[in-house]
Amino acid sequence: MPWEELVADTIGTLIRREREASGLSQVEVGHRLGVAALTVGKWERGQTVPPIRYHHRLARWLGTPSRAVGDACVAGAAARNS
């Protein structure tokens, strides 16, 4: 995924988009990332954003730089707080 596209969106939208494109369930994504399916769902809905300790795992899964994941998390947090 291009870095610019990642930064332009919130992390929750990106996680959902990638999960659906891959044909994976929230349970499967959670297993890959080491979190519960409930956590993946909260990230997708924008209720919470992934803590920094998960940015590297998300970046590998999304195929993008870790910094871009961090920027998208900031965008998600800003959207949630506005």
GIWO-V233371 format. One record per run of one state. SS is the DSSP state (~ for helix, > for strand, _ for the rest). FROM is the first residue (numbers start at 0). LEN is the number of residues. If there is no record, write none. Layout:
ss = <SS | SS>
from = <FROM | FROM>
len = <LEN | LEN>
This chain:
ss = <_ | ~ | _ | ~ | _ | ~ | _ | ~ | _ | ~ | _ | ~ | _>
from = <0 | 2 | 7 | 10 | 22 | 25 | 33 | 36 | 45 | 51 | 62 | 65 | 81>
len = <2 | 5 | 3 | 12 | 3 | 8 | 3 | 9 | 6 | 11 | 3 | 16 | 1>
